[in-house]
Amino acid sequence: MPGFSDRDRGRDRGYGGAPRFGGSRGGPPQGKFGNPGERLRKKHWNLDELPKFEKNFYQEHPDVTRRPAQEVEQYRRTKEVTVKGRDCPNPMLKFHEASFPTYVMDVITKQNFTDPTPIQSQGWPLALSGKDMVGIAQTGSGKTLAYLLPAIVHINHQPFLEHGDGPICLVLAPTRELAQQVQQVAAEYGRASRLKSTCIYGGAPKGPQIRDLERGVEICIATPGRLIDFLEVGKTNLRRCTYLVLDEADRMLDMGFEPQIRKIVDQIRPDRQTLMWSATWPKEVRQLAEDFLKDYVQINVGALQLSANHNILQIVDVCNDGEKDDKLLRLLEEIMSEKENKTIIFVETKRRCDDLTRRMRRDGWPAMGIHGDKSQQERDWVLNEFKYGKAPILIATDVASRGLDVEDVKFVINYDYPNSSEDYIHRIGRTARSQKTGTAYTFFTPGNMKQASDLISVLREANQAINPKLIQMVEDRGGKFNWSFKGGKRWL
């Protein structure tokens, strides 16, 4: 991604910035990243020679056809669904209107879902009709099923895999946590139709992943780096891939994966169906959509501007770095006295994560840490302990800000403010999942001053009270903005 420096990439490695608890300033080791995919050659496709395949399986349900235009518009308006592009089908408001195969409907029924989420209602008819699409929605909005269920229908209409064939559906995801989460859903729904899936990610042994690929899988969920490794050495191929999903595209670009994504997409036939999903819509993601998608329809659920879940109470404490520890301890004493107290504390670097976890455990707090240098086995164990409440405090770098799906997180604490407002929104979005409420506390220091204006915009959009010290910061920098707001929530 243009302007994405090695120092930014090193943020979660414990490099860059000035750690408070020992260590020194610096960048990642030279040559750490190399040039992944340099041995891959861009394929030049002759569509006349490629086997033909079908991708439009959509037959509009009679209930959808009969639904009056005013009712459709009212649904979209109520659910904040906006559509941009040509020939977008009407949304499905009930599961039966999707006409999924019985084996898919049986799994949906077991889950006790009542109605499709807005991104599913509008996304399913688009995906089933074989169109390229962009879906913009908050995390936790049901997008995984929005692309996986049409993928299952798509795969079941293709010829069976033969020996040596790669996957038919490829899902690219930014982190192994998200990849594993998608894999769990794929396994649950694919099992009924005897579809095989696998999860390919770094930080785990290659052997079992290679064996899965060699046996043949219809669905492959992968992080870009590990998939490129396997493509380069010929352990898999994308000749059969006709359904491509880019999940959390904005996060993948934030993490510097754009060159790898482009090399992977060069290995896939250009007449594939491509679905891109993102929580935000910055210009870099728009450019990726223009490059990879053809005649696409964009669905947006929620406000088009940067916005946070309105069910989250956002409290900003403007303070100095030296005050953070005392403030954190006072906050945790208050939180741990609550009945529901599951809490994620976000920090900037791996070093700080380890240091804070060690000090808190020494003082008797039930805390555990997670970051990118932990082994997969340890990460899985820590997440399990947190998910089931055995360790209700999780200290994490941004590796956990997306793809971590724990329903009952009640509090998020930003010990260190993130590098962007998008990351702030994704972090605090770990609480208030599925219409629940939650609270986000943020320590905001003079070092974060350049983010103050964006944070005020997010707070104002969500009708939160704005700390006067934040307003003062923007005014001190010579900024101007309209800071009127509604609501009477508190600040520290």
C-alpha positions in Angstrom: 0.0 0.0 0.0 1.4 3.4 -0.9 2.9 5.2 2.1 2.9 2.0 4.2 6.3 2.0 5.8 8.4 -0.9 7.2 8.1 0.8 10.6 4.3 0.7 10.3 4.5 -3.0 9.4 6.8 -3.5 12.4 4.2 -2.0 14.8 2.9 -5.4 16.0 6.4 -6.8 16.2 7.4 -4.7 19.1 9.4 -2.3 16.8 8.8 1.3 16.2 7.6 3.9 18.7 9.2 4.3 22.1 8.2 1.4 24.4 7.7 2.6 28.0 8.9 -0.5 29.7 12.5 -0.8 28.4 13.8 -1.5 24.9 14.8 0.9 22.3 13.5 2.6 19.2 14.2 0.9 15.9 12.8 -0.7 12.7 12.3 -4.3 11.6 15.5 -6.2 10.6 16.6 -5.6 7.0 15.3 -8.2 4.6 12.6 -9.4 7.1 9.9 -9.3 4.5 11.8 -10.1 1.2 9.6 -10.1 -1.9 6.9 -12.8 -1.4 5.7 -14.3 -4.6 8.7 -13.1 -6.8 8.8 -16.5 -8.4 5.1 -16.4 -9.4 4.5 -15.4 -13.0 1.4 -13.5 -14.1 -0.8 -15.8 -16.1 -2.0 -14.7 -19.5 -5.5 -16.2 -19.9 -7.2 -17.2 -23.1 -10.8 -17.4 -22.2 -11.7 -19.3 -25.4 -9.5 -22.2 -24.2 -10.8 -22.3 -20.6 -13.6 -24.7 -19.6 -16.9 -22.8 -19.4 -18.6 -22.6 -16.0 -21.9 -21.4 -14.6 -22.2 -18.7 -11.9 -25.8 -17.5 -12.1 -28.0 -19.7 -10.0 -30.5 -17.2 -8.8 -34.2 -17.7 -9.3 -36.2 -15.0 -7.5 -38.7 -16.4 -5.0 -42.4 -15.6 -5.7 -42.6 -13.7 -2.4 -39.8 -11.5 -3.4 -41.3 -10.9 -6.8 -44.7 -9.9 -5.3 -43.3 -7.6 -2.7 -44.3 -4.0 -3.4 -41.5 -1.5 -4.3 -42.5 0.7 -1.4 -42.0 -2.2 1.1 -38.5 -2.9 -0.4 -37.6 0.8 -0.1 -38.9 0.9 3.5 -36.8 -2.1 4.4 -33.7 -0.6 2.9 -34.3 2.7 4.6 -35.0 1.1 8.0 -32.0 -1.1 7.9 -29.7 1.6 6.4 -29.0 -0.4 3.3 -27.9 1.6 0.3 -27.2 0.1 -3.1 -25.0 1.4 -5.9 -24.7 -0.3 -9.4 -26.8 -1.8 -12.1 -29.4 -4.5 -11.9 -29.3 -5.1 -8.2 -32.0 -7.7 -7.2 -34.4 -7.0 -4.4 -33.5 -8.2 -0.9 -34.8 -11.4 0.6 -36.5 -10.7 3.9 -36.9 -14.4 5.0 -34.6 -17.4 4.9 -37.0 -19.4 2.7 -36.8 -16.8 0.0 -33.2 -17.6 -0.7 -34.2 -21.1 -1.9 -31.1 -22.6 -0.4 -30.8 -26.4 -0.7 -32.4 -28.4 2.1 -29.0 -29.4 3.6 -28.1 -25.7 4.0 -31.6 -24.8 5.4 -31.3 -27.6 8.0 -28.1 -26.1 9.5 -29.8 -22.6 9.5 -32.8 -24.0 11.3 -30.5 -25.6 14.0 -28.9 -22.3 14.6 -32.3 -20.8 15.6 -31.7 -17.7 13.4 -34.9 -15.7 12.9 -34.4 -13.5 9.9 -31.4 -12.8 7.7 -29.2 -9.8 8.6 -29.4 -6.8 6.3 -26.0 -7.7 4.5 -27.3 -11.3 4.0 -30.8 -10.1 2.8 -29.2 -7.9 0.1 -26.0 -9.9 -0.5 -27.4 -13.3 -1.1 -29.4 -12.5 -4.3 -26.4 -10.6 -5.7 -23.9 -13.4 -4.9 -26.3 -16.2 -6.1 -26.8 -14.3 -9.4 -23.1 -14.5 -10.2 -22.4 -10.8 -10.0 -19.3 -9.2 -8.6 -20.1 -7.2 -5.5 -18.6 -5.1 -2.7 -20.2 -5.4 0.7 -19.5 -2.7 3.3 -20.7 -3.5 6.8 -19.5 -3.5 10.4 -17.8 -6.6 11.8 -20.4 -8.9 13.4 -23.0 -8.2 10.7 -23.3 -11.7 9.3 -21.1 -11.2 6.3 -19.4 -14.7 6.6 -22.7 -16.4 5.8 -23.4 -13.7 3.2 -20.6 -15.1 1.0 -20.2 -18.7 2.2 -23.7 -20.0 1.6 -23.7 -18.8 -2.1 -20.2 -20.3 -2.3 -21.7 -23.7 -1.4 -24.4 -23.4 -4.1 -21.7 -22.2 -6.6 -19.4 -25.2 -5.8 -22.2 -27.8 -6.1 -22.9 -26.6 -9.6 -19.3 -27.1 -10.8 -17.7 -30.4 -11.9 -16.1 -32.5 -9.2 -12.5 -31.9 -8.3 -10.0 -34.1 -10.0 -6.6 -35.1 -8.7 -4.3 -32.1 -8.7 -7.0 -29.5 -8.7 -6.9 -26.6 -6.4 -9.9 -25.0 -4.6 -13.1 -23.7 -6.4 -13.7 -21.1 -3.7 -10.8 -19.1 -2.3 -11.4 -16.8 0.8 -8.5 -14.4 1.5 -8.4 -13.1 5.1 -6.0 -10.8 6.9 -5.3 -12.8 10.1 -5.3 -16.4 11.2 -7.9 -15.7 13.8 -10.4 -14.5 11.1 -9.3 -17.3 8.8 -10.0 -19.9 11.5 -13.3 -18.4 12.3 -14.4 -18.6 8.7 -13.1 -22.1 8.5 -15.4 -23.2 11.4 -18.4 -21.8 9.6 -17.3 -23.4 6.3 -16.9 -26.8 7.9 -20.3 -26.6 9.7 -22.2 -25.7 6.5 -20.0 -27.6 4.1 -20.2 -30.9 6.0 -23.9 -31.4 5.0 -23.1 -31.2 1.3 -19.8 -33.2 1.7 -17.6 -30.2 0.7 -14.1 -30.2 2.1 -12.4 -27.0 3.4 -9.1 -26.1 4.9 -7.5 -23.1 6.5 -4.0 -22.0 5.4 -2.1 -19.5 7.6 1.4 -18.8 8.8 2.7 -19.6 12.3 1.6 -23.3 12.1 3.2 -26.4 10.6 3.0 -26.6 6.8 2.7 -30.4 6.6 -1.0 -30.8 7.6 -2.0 -27.8 5.5 -0.2 -29.3 2.4 -1.8 -32.7 3.0 -5.3 -31.0 3.0 -4.5 -29.3 -0.3 -3.1 -32.4 -1.9 -6.1 -34.4 -1.0 -8.3 -31.8 -2.6 -10.5 -29.1 -1.0 -13.4 -27.2 -2.6 -13.0 -24.2 -0.1 -9.7 -22.8 0.9 -9.5 -20.0 3.5 -6.1 -18.4 3.5 -3.9 -15.6 4.7 -2.0 -14.1 1.8 1.6 -14.9 2.9 1.2 -18.7 3.5 -0.9 -19.1 0.3 1.8 -17.4 -1.8 4.4 -19.8 -0.2 2.4 -22.8 -1.4 1.7 -21.4 -4.8 5.4 -20.7 -5.4 6.4 -24.3 -4.6 3.5 -25.8 -6.5 1.7 -27.3 -3.5 -1.6 -25.9 -4.8 -2.9 -23.9 -7.8 -5.9 -21.7 -8.5 -6.8 -23.1 -12.0 -10.2 -24.2 -10.8 -10.9 -21.1 -8.7 -14.1 -19.4 -9.9 -15.4 -17.8 -6.7 -13.0 -15.4 -5.0 -13.7 -13.6 -1.7 -11.6 -10.8 -0.2 -12.6 -10.6 3.4 -11.8 -7.5 5.4 -10.1 -5.9 2.4 -9.4 -2.7 4.3 -7.5 -4.6 7.0 -5.5 -6.5 4.5 -4.4 -3.3 2.9 -3.6 -1.8 6.3 -1.3 -4.7 7.0 0.6 -4.2 3.8 -0.8 -7.3 1.9 -1.6 -5.5 -1.4 1.3 -6.8 -3.4 0.6 -10.4 -2.3 -3.1 -10.0 -3.0 -2.3 -8.8 -6.6 0.0 -11.7 -7.2 -2.6 -14.2 -6.0 -5.4 -12.7 -8.1 -3.1 -12.9 -11.2 -3.2 -16.7 -10.8 -7.1 -16.8 -11.0 -9.0 -16.7 -14.3 -10.4 -13.2 -15.0 -14.0 -14.4 -15.6 -14.3 -15.6 -12.0 -16.9 -14.2 -9.6 -15.3 -11.8 -7.0 -16.8 -10.6 -3.8 -15.1 -8.0 -1.7 -16.0 -7.3 1.9 -14.8 -4.4 4.0 -15.8 -2.4 7.1 -14.6 0.9 5.7 -14.3 2.3 2.1 -11.1 4.3 1.9 -9.7 5.2 -1.5 -7.2 2.3 -1.5 -10.0 -0.3 -1.1 -12.0 1.5 -3.9 -9.0 1.2 -6.2 -8.7 -2.5 -5.4 -12.4 -2.9 -6.3 -11.9 -1.1 -9.6 -8.9 -3.3 -10.5 -10.4 -6.7 -9.5 -14.2 -6.4 -10.0 -16.2 -6.1 -13.2 -19.5 -4.2 -13.4 -19.9 -4.6 -9.6 -22.8 -3.7 -7.3 -21.9 -2.1 -4.0 -24.0 -2.7 -0.9 -23.5 -0.5 2.1 -25.1 -1.2 5.5 -25.0 1.7 8.0 -23.7 5.2 7.6 -21.3 5.8 4.7 -19.0 7.9 6.8 -16.7 6.5 9.5 -19.0 5.4 12.3 -19.0 3.3 15.4 -21.7 1.0 16.8 -24.2 3.3 18.6 -24.7 0.6 21.3 -21.2 1.4 22.7 -20.7 4.0 25.4 -17.4 5.7 24.4 -15.4 7.3 27.3 -12.2 9.2 26.4 -9.7 10.0 29.1 -7.2 12.7 28.0 -4.0 12.0 30.0 -0.2 11.6 30.0 1.6 8.3 29.3 2.8 8.2 32.9 -0.8 8.2 34.3 -2.0 5.2 32.3 -1.1 2.5 34.7 -2.8 4.0 37.8 -5.9 4.8 35.7 -6.0 1.3 34.3 -5.8 -0.3 37.8 -8.6 2.0 39.1 -10.7 1.2 36.0 -10.2 -2.6 36.4 -11.1 -2.5 40.1 -14.4 -1.0 39.0 -14.9 -3.3 36.1 -14.1 -6.5 38.0 -16.8 -5.7 40.6 -19.4 -6.0 37.8 -21.2 -9.3 37.1 -20.4 -9.1 33.4 -16.7 -8.1 33.2 -15.1 -9.7 30.1 -12.5 -7.1 29.0 -10.1 -6.6 26.2 -7.1 -4.2 26.7 -5.5 -3.1 23.5 -1.8 -2.1 23.4 0.4 -1.0 20.5 3.4 -3.5 20.6 4.1 -7.1 21.5 6.6 -6.0 24.0 4.1 -3.9 25.9 1.5 -6.7 25.7 4.0 -9.2 27.4 5.1 -6.6 29.9 1.6 -5.5 31.0 0.4 -9.1 31.1 3.3 -10.2 33.3 2.9 -7.2 35.7 -0.9 -7.7 36.0 -0.6 -11.4 36.7 2.0 -10.7 39.3 -0.5 -8.4 41.0 -3.2 -11.1 40.9 -5.3 -9.9 37.9 -6.8 -12.8 35.8 -5.1 -11.5 32.6 -3.7 -13.3 29.6 -1.9 -11.8 26.5 -2.2 -12.5 22.8 -0.1 -11.2 19.9 1.5 -12.3 16.6 4.6 -13.9 18.0 2.7 -16.4 20.2 2.5 -19.9 18.8 -0.8 -21.0 17.3 -1.3 -23.5 20.1 -0.8 -20.8 22.8 -3.1 -18.3 21.0 -5.9 -20.9 20.7 -5.5 -21.8 24.4 -5.6 -18.1 25.5 -8.6 -17.3 23.4 -10.4 -20.4 24.8 -9.6 -19.3 28.4 -11.0 -15.8 27.6 -14.0 -17.0 25.6 -15.2 -19.2 28.5 -14.4 -16.7 31.2 -11.5 -18.5 33.0 -9.4 -15.4 32.3 -11.8 -12.5 31.8 -9.0 -9.9 30.9 -7.4 -10.3 27.5 -4.4 -8.0 26.6 -3.9 -7.8 22.9 -2.2 -6.1 20.0 -4.3 -5.2 16.9 -4.0 -8.9 15.9 -7.2 -9.3 18.0 -9.1 -6.2 16.8 -10.7 -8.1 13.9 -11.8 -11.7 13.5 -12.0 -12.2 17.2 -15.6 -13.3 17.7 -16.5 -13.4 21.4 -20.1 -12.5 21.9 -20.1 -11.3 25.5 -17.1 -8.8 25.7 -18.5 -6.0 27.9 -15.5 -3.6 28.0 -12.8 -2.5 25.7 -9.9 -0.4 27.0 -7.5 1.3 24.6 -4.4 1.5 26.7 -2.6 2.7 23.6 -4.6 4.7 21.0 -4.3 3.0 17.6 -2.7 4.5 14.5 -6.0 5.2 12.7 -9.7 5.9 13.4 -10.6 2.8 11.4 -8.6 0.6 13.8 -10.2 2.4 16.8 -13.7 1.5 15.4 -12.7 -2.1 14.9 -11.2 -2.4 18.4 -14.2 -1.0 20.2 -16.4 -3.1 17.9 -15.3 -6.2 19.9 -18.0 -5.2 22.4 -21.7 -4.7 21.9 -21.9 -7.6 19.4 -25.4 -8.8 18.2 -27.4 -5.8 19.5 -25.8 -6.0 23.0 -24.4 -2.9 24.8 -20.8 -2.3 25.9 -18.4 0.3 27.1 -15.1 1.5 25.5 -12.5 3.4 27.6 -9.7 5.2 25.7 -6.5 6.7 27.1 -5.7 9.6 24.7 -2.3 11.3 25.1 -0.6 14.3 23.6 1.3 11.9 21.3 -2.1 11.0 19.7 -2.9 14.6 19.0 -3.1 14.2 15.2 -5.9 11.7 15.7 -8.1 14.0 17.8 -10.1 15.5 15.0 -11.1 12.1 13.6 -12.0 10.8 17.0 -14.2 13.8 17.7 -16.0 13.0 14.4 -16.6 9.4 15.4 -17.9 10.5 18.9 -20.1 13.1 17.4 -21.7 10.8 14.9 -22.5 8.3 17.7 -24.0 11.1 19.9 -21.4 10.7 22.6 -20.2 13.4 25.0 -16.9 14.9 23.9 -14.2 15.6 26.4 -13.4 19.3 26.4 -9.7 18.5 26.5 -10.1 16.8 23.1 -11.7 19.9 21.7 -8.9 22.0 23.1 -6.3 19.7 21.4 -7.8 20.3 18.0 -8.1 24.1 18.6 -4.4 24.1 19.8 -3.4 22.6 16.4 -5.4 25.3 14.6 -8.2 22.9 13.6 -11.8 23.9 13.0 -14.9 21.8 13.2 -18.5 21.8 14.2 -18.6 20.0 17.6 -22.3 20.3 18.4 -23.6 16.9 19.6 -26.6 15.3 21.2 -26.7 13.1 24.3 -25.5 13.4 27.8 -23.0 10.6 28.3 -20.1 11.1 30.6 -16.4 11.6 30.1 -13.4 11.2 32.4 
